[in-house]
């Protein structure tokens, strides 16, 4: 019986998803020193749904006028996607990626944002 409990506990720990969770607006280290924000994604309840397990990790780079921010978080909806961009009103644009592996919302995934940032800057110049 003890063996079963230990085995189940080990499986539960190994099945947990880790992501970097931070926001550069209030945690400037989120840009380059994000490793210290390595956390286990919790199971959440929202939108009338209970016990929603995380599906992956997400990293978003948001541009508002001249300010850029990075948000690294757990993802509870959506699917794996790379460098999806959308533009809002009043000069707000966002580029995000979502992935399903542990700690996949790192700087390596953020390097793709450079290309998107250049594209958005050029778009803003000619739009």
C-alpha positions in Angstrom: 0.0 0.0 0.0 2.8 2.4 0.9 4.5 1.7 -2.4 1.3 2.6 -4.3 1.0 5.9 -2.4 4.7 6.8 -3.1 4.4 5.8 -6.7 1.2 7.9 -7.2 2.9 10.9 -5.5 5.9 10.6 -7.7 3.7 10.4 -10.8 1.7 13.5 -9.7 4.9 15.5 -9.2 6.4 14.4 -12.5 3.1 15.3 -14.3 3.2 18.9 -13.0 3.9 21.6 -15.5 6.5 24.2 -14.8 6.5 27.6 -16.5 8.2 30.9 -15.9 5.6 33.2 -14.3 6.4 36.9 -14.2 5.5 40.3 -15.6 8.2 42.8 -16.6 6.1 45.8 -15.6 6.4 45.0 -11.9 9.3 42.5 -12.1 12.0 43.9 -14.4 14.1 40.7 -14.0 11.4 39.0 -16.1 13.1 40.2 -19.3 16.6 38.6 -18.8 16.8 36.9 -15.4 13.5 35.0 -15.6 15.0 31.7 -14.3 14.1 32.6 -10.7 10.4 32.7 -11.7 10.3 29.0 -12.4 7.0 27.8 -10.8 4.7 24.9 -10.9 1.5 25.9 -12.7 -1.5 25.6 -10.3 -4.8 24.0 -11.2 -7.3 26.9 -11.4 -11.0 27.5 -11.4 -12.5 30.2 -13.6 -15.3 30.9 -16.0 -17.6 28.5 -14.2 -15.2 25.7 -14.7 -13.5 24.0 -11.7 -10.1 22.3 -11.6 -8.8 23.4 -15.0 -5.3 22.0 -15.5 -2.6 24.0 -17.3 -2.1 23.1 -20.9 1.2 24.8 -21.5 3.3 28.0 -21.0 2.8 31.3 -22.7 5.0 34.3 -23.3 3.6 37.6 -24.5 5.4 40.8 -25.6 3.1 43.8 -25.6 3.8 47.1 -27.2 1.9 50.2 -25.9 3.1 53.3 -27.6 6.8 53.4 -26.7 6.6 50.9 -23.8 7.3 47.2 -24.2 6.4 44.6 -21.6 6.9 40.8 -21.3 4.5 38.5 -19.5 5.4 34.8 -18.9 2.6 32.7 -17.6 0.8 29.3 -17.5 -1.7 28.7 -20.3 -5.1 27.2 -19.5 -6.7 27.6 -22.9 -5.5 27.6 -26.5 -3.0 25.5 -28.3 0.7 25.6 -29.2 1.3 28.6 -31.4 4.3 30.6 -32.3 4.5 34.4 -32.8 0.9 35.1 -33.2 0.3 38.9 -33.4 -2.7 41.0 -32.9 -3.2 44.7 -32.9 -5.6 46.6 -30.7 -6.8 50.2 -30.6 -4.7 53.2 -29.5 -1.3 51.8 -30.6 -1.5 48.6 -28.6 -0.1 45.4 -30.2 0.9 42.0 -28.9 2.9 39.1 -30.0 2.6 35.8 -28.1 3.6 32.2 -28.3 2.2 29.2 -26.4 3.9 25.8 -26.0 3.2 22.6 -24.0 6.6 21.6 -22.6 8.1 22.5 -19.2 9.7 26.0 -19.1 9.2 26.6 -22.8 8.3 30.2 -22.3 12.0 31.2 -21.9 14.2 33.7 -23.7 14.8 31.3 -26.5 11.1 31.5 -27.3 11.3 35.3 -26.9 14.1 35.7 -29.5 11.4 35.1 -32.2 9.8 38.3 -30.9 12.7 40.3 -32.4 11.5 39.5 -35.9 7.9 40.3 -35.0 8.9 43.6 -33.2 10.7 44.7 -36.4 7.7 43.8 -38.5 5.3 45.7 -36.1 7.6 48.8 -36.1 7.7 48.8 -39.9 3.9 48.3 -40.0 3.4 51.3 -37.6 5.7 53.5 -39.8 3.6 52.8 -42.9 0.2 52.4 -41.5 
